Amino acid sequence: MSHNFPPETYLTSAQRRTLFIILLVVLSFYLPINRLARGGTTVDIWLDQYVPFWPIWIVPYLLSIPWWLLSALWAYLKMEDALFVAFVSAWISACLIGYAIFIFYPTYMVRPETTGTGWAEWLIRFTYTNDRTYNAFPSQHLWDTVTVTLAWSRWKPKWRWPLWGLTVIVALSTLFTGQHWIMDVVGGTVLAVITYFIGLAIAARMSPIPWRQPSRAGQ
């Protein structure tokens, strides 16, 4: 069964553009929160001591950022209106909830020392310098990635398993680069799943079309 929504539209180009811009603005809130955070705690568990430090994993960690932005742009240009509203609503909801947790329950990561001289170690140090240890729980890397994966799996069902494979790689990259604890990854994933359904509910209330049931067109 195809997971495409009915072809009717109800958003103007200006409305789509406004939603896209709001999403980008909300995403930018990460940086000031990260810079201003003080105090807090860690959410490490006993399993974290067994997580290895592999600097090479900084590559997928950093590449995930342009992937989110490209996904948001592509959705803005091509995604069906109802799913686009659900996608953006879910992502904004995840950010607002996640940022509230960052502010009212600040957490940080205890990062490993990097003494190597290779390019991967240099990228790790560059990341550590420009991204403070705060904003750890829940992991925004996970809630961003899982939100994209959930919406795009519905939009492009044939991409579902590759998308989830990429999600696993991103999750591992947050751990192997010393950027997050295991519970950060779990928290980011759970937050994305919850807000995905919030996004679907928001879109359903806004939409004048019965889009909850996937269309069979294109089977």
DASULPE-V64229 format. One record per residue. PHI is phi in radians with two decimals (none if undefined). PSI is psi in degrees with one decimal (NA if undefined). OMEGA is omega in whole degrees, 0 to 359 (NA if undefined). Layout:
# DASULPE-V64229
phi=(PHI/PHI)
psi=(PSI/PSI)
omega=(OMEGA/OMEGA)
This chain:
# DASULPE-V64229
phi=(none/-1.27/-1.88/-1.34/-1.50/-0.95/-1.33/-1.06/-2.09/-2.48/-1.83/-1.40/-1.06/-1.16/-1.18/-1.07/-1.10/-1.11/-1.05/-1.11/-1.15/-1.04/-1.03/-1.10/-1.13/-1.09/-1.04/-1.25/-1.13/-0.97/-1.10/-1.10/-1.13/-1.08/-1.31/-1.64/-1.10/-2.47/1.19/1.71/-2.51/-1.97/-2.11/-1.23/-2.17/-1.08/-1.20/-1.10/-1.18/-1.70/-1.38/-1.33/-1.86/-2.16/-0.96/-1.06/-1.27/-1.16/-1.13/-1.14/-1.06/-1.34/-1.18/-1.13/-1.15/-1.11/-1.11/-1.05/-1.14/-1.11/-1.11/-1.12/-1.14/-1.12/-1.09/-1.02/-1.44/-2.22/-1.22/-0.98/-0.98/-1.07/-1.21/-1.09/-1.08/-1.09/-1.06/-1.18/-1.08/-1.10/-1.16/-1.12/-1.06/-1.07/-1.12/-1.12/-1.18/-1.08/-1.18/-1.09/-1.12/-0.97/-1.34/-1.61/-2.41/-1.13/-2.27/-2.47/-1.88/-1.61/-1.50/-1.30/-1.32/-2.08/-1.97/-1.20/-1.96/-1.32/-1.16/-1.16/-1.12/-1.11/-1.12/-1.07/-1.13/-1.06/-1.12/-1.07/-1.19/-1.70/-2.30/-1.10/-1.28/-1.43/1.04/-1.48/-1.95/-1.39/-1.26/-1.17/-1.00/-1.38/-1.19/-1.13/-1.15/-1.18/-1.06/-1.07/-1.10/-1.12/-1.18/-1.28/-1.15/-1.33/-1.29/-2.17/-0.98/-1.17/-1.62/-0.95/-1.24/-1.04/-1.13/-1.21/-1.10/-1.11/-1.10/-1.08/-1.09/-1.09/-1.04/-1.12/-1.12/-1.18/-1.44/-1.26/-1.69/1.25/-1.59/-2.57/-1.48/-1.05/-1.17/-1.09/-1.14/-1.07/-1.08/-1.13/-1.17/-1.08/-1.05/-1.10/-1.13/-1.09/-1.28/-1.07/-1.25/-1.10/-1.07/-1.08/-1.16/-1.09/-1.12/-1.12/-1.28/-1.45/-1.54/-1.48/-1.99/-1.40/-1.61/-1.08/-1.54/-1.05/-1.31/-1.60/-1.11/1.49/-1.09)
psi=(134.3/148.4/21.7/145.8/164.2/151.9/-11.7/147.4/155.9/4.6/136.8/164.7/-35.1/-38.5/-42.2/-45.0/-39.5/-44.3/-42.1/-44.4/-41.6/-42.0/-47.5/-39.4/-45.6/-41.3/-32.0/-13.2/-19.0/-45.2/-51.3/-35.4/-42.9/-39.3/-32.4/-11.0/144.0/152.1/-147.3/-166.7/178.3/157.8/32.0/150.0/175.4/-27.9/-23.1/-25.7/-16.5/-0.9/122.3/161.3/111.6/98.5/-30.0/-22.9/-3.2/-21.9/-57.7/-28.4/-46.7/-35.3/-21.3/-27.7/-52.3/-27.5/-43.1/-46.9/-41.3/-40.4/-42.2/-42.5/-43.6/-41.7/-42.2/-38.9/-32.7/-22.3/143.9/148.2/-49.6/-45.9/-33.2/-43.1/-43.8/-44.7/-52.3/-40.9/-42.1/-44.7/-44.2/-42.0/-43.8/-43.0/-45.4/-42.4/-45.3/-42.9/-35.1/-40.1/-43.4/-39.8/-47.2/-17.0/69.7/134.5/156.9/164.7/137.4/105.7/149.8/157.5/140.7/110.2/-4.3/163.5/5.4/171.3/-33.2/-42.0/-36.4/-42.0/-37.5/-48.3/-38.1/-44.2/-45.7/-37.0/-37.2/-7.1/104.5/169.0/-5.3/-176.0/44.6/-52.4/127.5/160.8/118.4/-30.3/-37.3/-42.9/-33.5/-48.8/-45.2/-36.1/-46.2/-45.4/-42.8/-48.0/-42.2/-28.5/-31.9/-38.3/-43.5/77.9/-32.0/-17.7/0.8/-53.0/-40.5/-37.8/-43.5/-31.1/-43.3/-35.7/-42.5/-41.2/-43.6/-43.0/-46.2/-36.7/-34.3/-29.7/-47.4/-14.5/2.5/23.0/-24.3/155.2/166.7/-42.6/-26.4/-42.6/-45.0/-46.0/-42.3/-38.2/-46.8/-42.8/-43.2/-41.6/-44.8/-47.7/-21.2/-43.9/-30.6/-43.6/-42.2/-40.8/-41.1/-45.7/-37.9/-37.0/-30.6/-23.9/133.8/4.1/149.9/74.9/0.5/-38.4/126.0/145.8/150.1/2.3/139.7/11.5/NA)
omega=(176/178/175/178/177/188/182/178/178/176/171/178/179/179/178/181/179/177/180/181/178/178/181/179/180/178/182/180/182/188/179/178/179/182/187/184/178/175/177/185/175/179/180/176/186/180/183/180/180/179/181/175/182/184/183/181/175/181/178/178/181/181/179/182/175/177/177/184/177/179/179/180/180/178/178/184/193/188/176/187/184/180/177/177/179/181/182/179/179/183/178/179/179/180/182/178/180/180/176/176/178/184/188/176/185/177/181/180/173/188/177/175/178/183/181/182/180/182/179/177/178/178/177/181/177/179/180/181/186/179/182/186/183/184/184/183/353/182/176/176/180/182/175/184/182/177/177/183/181/182/182/176/176/182/182/186/181/180/189/186/173/179/178/174/177/179/177/179/178/179/179/181/179/180/186/177/180/181/184/170/178/181/174/180/179/181/179/180/180/179/180/180/181/184/173/179/173/178/177/180/178/181/181/180/181/189/175/182/182/189/183/180/180/177/176/181/176/178/NA)
